[in-house]
């Protein structure tokens, strides 16, 4: 049905730009790309994330803070300092706004080597951009929904990025197993990783933050890595060498 296809396309395309461009590229610089491709992925990120678009620059700063202060009271989104996932993400939103508008002194030490497109990032964070995308989602449902319950999916479209963040940051630091002792609460939440494109290998990633493949064991499949590998082979990006991990 059109609604299910639209929802899944929005979920996974938005997720891909978040994990590929904002996380692995902007925050960690696991690979390089030309100015042309950087602009192309900026546009793709805006188009796929829509009403929940986050500035790649601000995202990168926020995420670097997360790694530096993982699961301490200075972590922007540790689940161990909030009573529930909604409060955690509201706290994250507040810190993100401070980082976005350069009000955060804590974020300044994590700058450097950041992608930026001020015009697009400013436009994408305006209320009228978010409202416009919200209206587009509503109109799509009005035209293609076949049952009333399908409209219950609309709030997820409006806050798609926040939904991804809540699953990854709450689940990935509370539930699952650990391959490494990272001196934090990061976990690999494998049963739910089909929802997050590899992002729930949090324990692996916190141990090896420069490694493009978040899976470490033979049976840990990072769904985003084959795409990265392919783009590297096609010359769209250039992967950097990173520390290998051996886990028995």
C-alpha positions in Angstrom: 0.0 0.0 0.0 1.3 3.5 -0.7 1.2 4.6 2.9 3.3 1.7 4.1 5.8 2.2 1.3 6.0 6.0 2.0 6.5 5.4 5.7 9.3 2.8 5.2 11.0 4.9 2.6 10.9 8.0 4.9 12.2 5.9 7.9 15.1 4.3 6.1 16.2 7.1 3.8 16.2 9.5 6.8 18.0 7.0 8.8 20.6 6.5 6.1 21.5 10.2 5.8 21.7 10.4 9.6 24.1 7.5 10.0 26.1 8.0 6.8 26.4 11.7 6.4 25.8 13.3 9.8 27.3 10.6 12.0 30.0 8.7 10.1 31.0 11.6 7.9 30.3 14.9 9.7 31.0 13.7 13.3 33.7 11.1 12.8 35.2 11.8 9.3 35.5 8.1 8.6 35.8 8.9 4.9 36.3 11.9 2.7 34.4 13.2 -0.3 34.6 16.0 -2.8 32.9 19.4 -2.3 30.4 18.3 -5.0 29.4 15.2 -3.2 29.3 16.9 0.2 26.7 19.4 -1.2 24.8 16.5 -2.8 24.5 14.7 0.5 23.6 18.0 2.3 20.6 18.2 -0.1 19.7 14.6 0.3 19.9 14.9 4.1 17.5 17.8 4.0 15.1 16.1 1.6 15.0 12.8 3.4 14.8 14.2 7.0 12.3 17.0 6.1 10.6 18.3 9.2 13.2 16.8 11.6 16.2 18.0 9.7 19.3 18.5 11.9 22.3 20.6 10.9 25.2 18.3 10.1 27.6 20.7 11.8 25.5 20.9 15.0 24.9 17.2 14.9 28.6 16.5 14.7 29.4 18.8 17.6 26.7 17.2 19.7 27.9 13.7 18.9 31.5 14.5 19.7 30.3 15.7 23.1 28.5 12.5 23.5 31.6 10.4 22.9 33.8 12.7 25.2 31.3 12.5 28.1 29.6 9.2 27.4 27.1 8.3 30.2 28.3 11.1 32.5 26.2 14.1 33.6 27.7 16.1 30.7 26.5 13.6 28.0 23.9 15.4 25.9 21.8 12.3 25.7 22.6 9.6 28.2 19.5 7.6 29.3 21.0 7.3 32.8 20.2 11.0 33.6 16.6 11.1 32.4 13.5 9.3 33.7 12.3 8.3 30.2 13.2 8.5 26.5 11.0 11.6 25.9 12.7 13.6 28.6 16.1 12.5 27.3 15.3 13.7 23.8 13.9 17.0 25.0 17.1 17.6 26.9 19.0 16.7 23.7 16.8 19.1 21.7 17.6 21.9 24.2 21.4 21.3 24.0 21.1 21.0 20.2 19.5 24.4 19.9 22.4 25.9 22.0 25.0 24.2 19.8 23.2 25.2 16.5 23.1 28.9 17.5 26.6 28.9 19.0 25.4 29.4 22.5 27.2 26.4 23.9 30.6 27.0 25.2 31.0 23.3 26.0 30.7 22.4 22.3 33.4 24.9 21.1 36.3 22.6 22.0 35.0 19.9 19.7 35.0 22.1 16.5 37.2 21.7 13.6 36.9 19.7 10.3 33.2 20.2 10.2 31.0 20.3 7.0 28.9 23.4 6.6 26.4 25.0 4.3 25.0 27.9 6.3 22.2 28.8 3.9 20.7 25.3 3.8 21.2 24.6 7.4 19.6 27.9 8.4 16.7 27.3 6.1 16.2 23.7 7.2 15.9 24.8 10.8 13.3 27.4 10.2 9.7 26.9 11.4 8.3 27.4 8.0 10.5 24.7 6.5 9.4 22.2 9.2 5.8 23.3 8.8 6.0 22.9 5.0 7.2 19.4 5.3 4.5 18.6 7.9 1.8 19.8 5.5 3.3 17.7 2.7 3.1 14.6 4.9 -0.5 15.4 5.8 -1.5 15.9 2.2 0.1 12.7 1.2 -1.9 10.8 3.8 -5.1 12.6 2.8 -4.7 11.5 -0.7 -3.4 7.9 -0.2 -4.5 6.7 3.3 -7.0 3.8 3.2 -7.8 3.5 6.9 -8.0 5.9 9.8 -5.3 4.1 11.8 -2.7 5.0 9.2 -2.9 8.6 10.3 -1.4 7.5 13.6 1.9 7.3 11.8 2.0 11.0 11.0 3.6 12.1 14.3 6.5 9.8 13.6 7.0 11.5 10.2 7.0 14.9 11.9 9.7 13.8 14.4 11.5 11.1 12.5 15.0 12.2 13.6 13.9 12.3 17.2 12.4 8.8 16.9 15.7 7.4 15.6 17.6 9.2 18.3 15.4 7.9 21.0 15.8 4.3 19.9 19.6 4.6 19.5 20.5 6.6 22.5 18.1 5.0 25.0 18.4 1.4 23.8 22.1 1.5 22.9 23.1 2.6 26.4 20.7 0.5 28.4 20.0 -2.9 26.8 22.1 -5.6 25.1 25.6 -7.0 25.4 29.1 -5.6 25.5 32.1 -6.8 23.4 34.3 -4.2 25.1 34.8 -2.5 28.4 34.5 1.1 27.4 34.1 2.5 30.9 30.6 3.6 30.0 27.2 1.9 29.6 27.2 1.5 25.8 25.5 -1.7 24.6 25.0 -3.6 21.3 21.2 -3.9 21.0 21.2 -6.4 18.2 17.5 -7.5 18.1 16.4 -4.0 17.2 19.2 -2.9 14.9 17.1 -3.6 11.8 15.4 -0.3 12.8 18.6 1.7 13.0 21.0 0.7 10.2 23.9 -0.3 12.4 23.5 2.5 14.9 22.7 0.1 17.7 26.2 -1.4 17.8 26.9 1.3 20.3 29.4 -0.7 22.3 31.5 -1.5 19.3 31.3 2.0 18.0 32.4 3.6 21.3 35.4 1.3 21.3 36.3 2.0 17.7 34.8 5.4 16.8 36.8 5.8 13.6 35.8 2.4 12.2 33.2 2.6 9.4 31.9 -0.9 9.9 30.1 -1.0 13.2 29.9 -4.8 13.3 32.9 -6.5 14.9 32.0 -10.2 15.3 31.3 -12.2 12.1 27.6 -12.4 12.8 27.3 -8.6 13.5 25.9 -7.2 10.3 26.1 -3.4 9.9 23.5 -2.7 7.1 25.0 0.6 6.2 28.6 -0.6 5.7 28.0 -2.4 2.4 26.6 0.9 1.0 29.7 2.7 2.3 31.9 0.1 0.7 30.1 0.4 -2.6 30.3 4.2 -2.6 34.1 3.9 -1.9 34.5 1.5 -4.8 32.6 3.9 -7.1 34.9 6.8 -6.0 32.1 8.8 -4.5 33.9 8.7 -1.1 37.3 7.6 0.1 37.4 5.4 3.2 40.1 6.0 5.7 42.1 3.2 7.3 41.0 2.5 10.8 42.0 0.2 13.7 40.9 -3.3 13.3 39.2 -5.2 16.1 39.6 -8.9 16.9 36.9 -10.4 19.1 36.9 -14.1 20.0 
